Amino acid sequence: MKCATCTNKECTQGKDCTGKAEEIAAKYRSDILETARTASFIEATYYMQKNRLEELIEFAKMMNYKKIGIAFCIGLSAEAETLQSVLEKHFEVYSVCCKVCGIPKGDFDLKPVSGNPQEVMCNPIGQATVLNQAGTDLNLIVGLCIGHDILFSSASQAPVTTFVVKDRVLAHNPCGAIYSRYHLRKLI
């Protein structure tokens, strides 16, 4: 499949290019159907009306989530604090910083940014463990590094959605690399 380069996108008219529509549709006839219904409702009801944070709140309420976890990068502490204060108006909120447990990078022979082997590692497994123990219903990623987000998602017992994607160069807007001819020229 190379849907990104397809020019007519006939799937939007009901064409099954994979021959797997029935097999895949059957997967929705399970406990994930409620998530699909809620996502579709949010999309259809608030299309171009609510921002991502507003949609997140509506989605979590409709899913009857009570406990929200925030796994954040220390570099986005201010954003995580603001997000937590907004979400606390609606939910019980837990937040955990990427440096939780204070484990030195040298303990695992990880390359330090500063050159100091005592530099503390990012700990997405620790973040997931803390939020798992809190019994969160939904976890949000706020600016975790590439790879750390993958580790966190794989260790989280609750569903995970990304609220902020880490991109130090483009002000946490990775699409900027695609939208900017300068950055795109460097990549191509």
N, C-alpha and C positions, 0 to 999 in steps of 0.2 A: 504494500500500500504506500502510495505517495500522495495522499490527499492534499497536501499543501500546494502541489503543483497542478492539481486537477483544475481545468478551466470551467467546467460546467456544473460541478457539484450536484449531480442528479440525485444524490442521496436526499437532498432537501425536498425532492418530489416523490420520495418513496422507493427509489431504486436501491437494491441490495447488491452492492459490488463485491461483497465478501461471500455470499451464499451461506452465511451463518446467522441470519436474522432470527430465525426461530430458536436456535440454540442459545443465542445471547438474550433474547427476550425472556426465555425461561429463567434466566438468572435473576431477573427483576421480580419474579414471582416468589419472593422470599421476604425475609425481614428487612431487606434493603428497599423494598417498594415504598415504605413510608418516607424515607429520605428522598427518593426520586420524586414522589408526589409533592413534598414540601418544597424542594428545589424548583420544580416546575411552577408551583403556585407563586413563589416569590418572584421568579422571572416574569411570569405573565402579569402579575398584579402590580409590581413596582417597576416595571421596565422603564428606564430613563427617568425615574422619579426619586429613587432612594440611592444613596451612596453605599459603598461596601459595608461600612460600619452599621448603617441603618438596616441594611439587608441581613447582616449577621445577627443583629438583635432580633429581628422578626423571625428569622429561620430558627434560632435557638429557642425562642418562645414557642413556636409552633411544634417543635420537636420535643417540647416539654423538658428541655435541659435546665437543670438547676445550678450545676456547678461548672464554671468555665475556667480552664487553665490557660495561662499565658507563659509560653517558653520564649524568653527574649534574650537578645544579645545585649551585653552590658553597654555597648555603644548606642543603644536605643532605649536607655533607662527612662529618659524623660517621656518618650512616646509610650512606653509600657505603663508608666505611672498614669498618664492621661487616659489611656485606653482602659486601665483598671478602674479608674474613678468613674468613667462613663458606664462601663459594664456593671459596676456595683450598684447602680440604680435599679438593675433588673435581675441580677444573678448573684450567687455566692462566687467570688472570684479568688483564684489562687494564682500567684505569679512566681516564677523561678528564673533566676539569672543564669546565664551560660557558665559562669565561673563557680557555680554551686559545688561545694565540697573542697574547694581550694587545692586541687591535685596538681602538683608541678608537672610540666611537660616532660621534664627530665626522667620522671618515673617510667615513662613509656617511650623514651627516646624520640619524642616529637620535636620537630623543628620549631624553635621559638622565633617570634616576630622580632623581639628586642635583642636577641643574641644571648639572653640570660636563661640558662637551663632551669632556673627556679621560677620562670614565668609560668603562671597558672594556665592550665589547659581549659578549653571549652569542653563542657561536659554534658552533651545532649542525652546520654544514657542516664545521668544523674537527674537531669531535668524531667525526663519521662518517669523515672522512678518516683520522684517526689509527687508529681501530678497523679500518677497511678495510685499512690498511697492515699492521696486526698480524695480519690474516687471521682475525678472530674468526668463530666458527660461529653465535653467537647474541649479540645485543646487548640490554641492558636499559636502559630509561629510568628514571631515578630523579629525579623532580621537575623535569623540564624545563618551562619556561613554555609556555603555549598558543602555538601557532605554531612555537616552537622545536622542540617534539616532532614536529610535522609535517615541518619541514625536515630534522630528523635522520632520521626514518623514510624519507623519500624519497631521502636520500643514502646510507643504509646499504646495503652490499652483502649483509650477513647479515640473516636474519630478525630482527625487533624485537618485543619484548614490553614492556609497561609494568609496572614493579614498584611505583612510587610516582607518583601523579598530583599535580601542583602545585596546591595551593589554600592560599594564605597565610592566608586568613581562617578557614578551617574545618579547620585542622591537617591538611592534605593529605587530606581526606575530602570530595570534591565532592558525594557523596550527602547530606551533611549539609544542603545547600540544599533537597533534596527532603524529607528526613525532618523538618526543623524547620518548624513552622507559621510561626514568625517570619520566617525567610528566604523561605519560599514565598509568604507574604503580600506581601513586598516585590516579588517577581518577577511575581506575578499581579495 
